[in-house]
Amino acid sequence: MRVAIVTGASSGIGQSAAIQLAKRGSGVILTYGNNHSGALETVESIEKVGGTAVALPLDVGRSETFPAFRASVVAALGDTWHRDTFDSLVNNAGFARMAMFEDTSEELFDGFMRVLLKGPFFLTQTLLPLLADGGAIVNTSSNSALPSGLEPGYSAYASMKGGLDVLTRYMAKEFSSRGIRVNSVAPGSTRTRLADNAFERFPEVIPLLAAKTALGRVGEPDDIGMVIATLLSEEGRWITAQNIEVAGGYNL
């Protein structure tokens, strides 16, 4: 059985990606930060579709914890799937906060950097020896780093996502000798818990965002989760080093 690791899978895009991968026959190791109950919901949803999942805690902003996390992954792989490798990695965990350029503190900038760029870099480095040859990686980026998604208030956040886009191409280049594919997806406005449940707190923005989207609505987690699962599957076998915008035609 194939096994995937999905970070930040207690809600939103990560939760959807984990469930979609399970539906396609993959075992899932999923991580959570503060939302343990959400992680248990993801495990339950995977088990309902006949899949197998293990939830592990992980703070992607604390790279010093990655060796211990790797040991937990090794244990989960051996205990649950009788394997010592896994097949795919989704670097999805993150957080968002709107802050105009002049109001962005060093603390927020550094937090974005640790979680959105340094985290995926060193987590992938830590897990790479366990990733099977011929495997695949998807990094969750954002269309805020693309000309189509440029909106005021995301200069620091989007700069890290832009760095992740470049990192994706370098990973694809360097890992290709092992047959490992690396791509990123760039969601637009998606109904998730990101930015402290912004959509729940400010429902009035939803029609405004839908009006700017060619397909006439905001994204749902499954819109992105299904693309991630497809990129990691056999259907994506000839795609690497790509950043795919999954935004319904935002600002088209």
N, C-alpha and C positions, 0 to 999 in steps of 0.2 A: 504493500500500500504506500502511495505517495504521502508525504507529510509536509505541511506548510507551517511557517511561523508568521503570525500576524501581530504586529505591535499595535497597541491602542484599540483593542477589539471589544471593549465593554459597551460601546455605543457607536452610532453613526456609520461612517464609511468602513471603518475597521470591522465592526460587527457584521455588516453586510458582506464584506469580502470573505470573512471567516466562514459564514454560513454558505455562501455561494461556492467556495472551495470544497466544503464538505459535501454539498449536493453533487459535485463533480467527482466525488470518490476520494477526496484527500482527507487524511487525518490532520488535525489542527492543534498546534500549540499557540495559544493566544495570550496576550499580555494585557494587564490593566494597571492603572495608576491608583487613583483614589476610589474608583467605582467598582468595588468588589461585587456588589449585587448585580451590576450590569454584566460583568464577566460571567457570573453564574447563569444569567439569562442566556448569554451567547452559547455557553456549553449545553444548556438545556435545549435550545433551538437546534443545535447540531445533532444532539442525540435523538431528537424527534424525527429528523430526516435520515436516521440510521447511521449517523457518523460518530466519530470518536474525537473528543477534544480534552485538552488539559489546559487549565488557566494558571498562569504564573504572574506574580507581581514584578513590575519593572518600572523604574523611573528613568526614562530615556535621557533626562537631563543630568544624570549622575553616572558618568562613564566609569568611575571607580568601582561601580557595582557590576559591571559587565562580566568580569571573570566568574563571579559567583552565579550570575544568571546563566552563563554558558554551562556551568556544572549542573544547574537545575535542568537545562535542556537535555544534556547528555543522559541524566537520570530518567527524564520523562520519555525520551526516545527508546531507551533500553527497556524500561518497565512496561510501557504501553504498546510499543510497536516492535520491540525486539530488533531495533536498528541502532546504528551508531552514526547515521547521517540523516539529513533532511533534504527536501527537494526544492523548496521555494521560500522566499522571504519577502514579506510586505512591510516596508518601513513606513508606517502610517501614523504612529503616535505623534501628537502635537497639540499646540494650543494657539489660539488667535486672540488678538485684542486690537481694537482700532485705536490709533494714537497719531495725531497729526505730527508732522516732522518736528515742529518746534516744541512739541510737548513730550517727545519720546525721551524717556530717561535712560541712562546707561544701564540701570538695573533691568529694564524691560528689554533693551537691545541685547544684553548678555543672556537673558533668559531665552529669547528667541534663538540666539546663536547656539546655545547649549542643546536645546531640545530639537530644533528643526534642521540643524546642519552638523554640528559636532556629534550629536547623538547617533544619527544614521551612519555617519562616517565610521565611528569607532565601534558601534554595535556590529556593523557588517564586517569590519576587520576582525572582530572577536569571534564571530560565528562562521567566517569564511572556511576555515578548515573542516567544519562539519557539513558544509553545503556540498551535495553530491555533484560530480561532474555532469554537465548537461542540464543543470538546474536553472532557475530563473529568479530574478529579483524585480519587484516593482516598488518604486518610491512614490509616495503621495506628495505631489507638489501642489501648485495652486495657479489658477489663471490670473491671479493678482500679479504674477511675475511676467505675464505676457502683455503685449500692447492691447489686446482685446479686453483684458480685465483690469486695466489701470483705473483705480479709484483713489481719491484722496484718503489718507489715514492709514495706509498700509506700507509705508516706505521701508520700515525695518523688517516687518514680517515678510514682505515680498522679496526683499533683498536676500534673505536666507533661503527662500524657496528658489530664487534664481540661482543661488549657489548650488542648491540640490540638483537643479537641472544640469548644470555643468558637471557636477560630481557623477550624475547618472551616466553621462557620455564617457567619462574617464573609467568608471567601473566597467562599462560595456567593452571598452577597448582592452583593458588589462585582464578582465576575466574571460575574454573570448577564447584564450588558449585552452581553457578547460570546458569550452562549450557552454558557458554560463551566459545567459541573456540578461540584460538589464535595461529596463524602461521606466519611464515615469508617467503618471497621469496627472492632469491639471484640472481639477474640478472647478466649476464656477460656484455660484451661490447654491448651497445644498442644505437641506433641512436636517441639521445635526445639533448636538449639544455644544458645538464650538462657540467660543466667545461668550461663555456663561449663559448658554441657552438663549442667545440673542433673538432667535425667531419667536420663542415663546414670550419673551419680555417686550419685544417690539413688533407685534404682528402686522403693524401698519406698513412695514417695509416690504412685505412679501409681494403685494400687488405692484409696487414700484419696480422691484427686481424682475418680476414676471414680465412686465411691460418692456423691459430692456432685453429680454431673451427671445430669440426668434421662434422657439417652439412654445412660447407662451406660458411658462410656469417656472418655478424654482426647481432645482434638482432634488431628487430623493436619494437616500443612501444606496439603494439597489441600482440606480442609474450608474453609479461609479463602481460599486462592488462587483457587478457583473463584468465590467470591462477589465478590472484587475484580475478576476478569475480567468477570463479568456486569455489575457496576455500571458498568464502563467501556465496555460494549458497547451496541448498539442496544436491547437489552432493558431497560437502565437509563435510557433517554433521558428519562423523566419523573420521575426521582428526584434530588433535590438537597437539600443542607443536612441530611442524615440521618446519624445515628450508629447503625449496625446491629450489634447484639450477635450474635456468631457463636461460641456457647459451648455448644451442645448442651443448654441449659437448666441452667446452673450455678446451684446454690442455689435451684432452682425449687421 
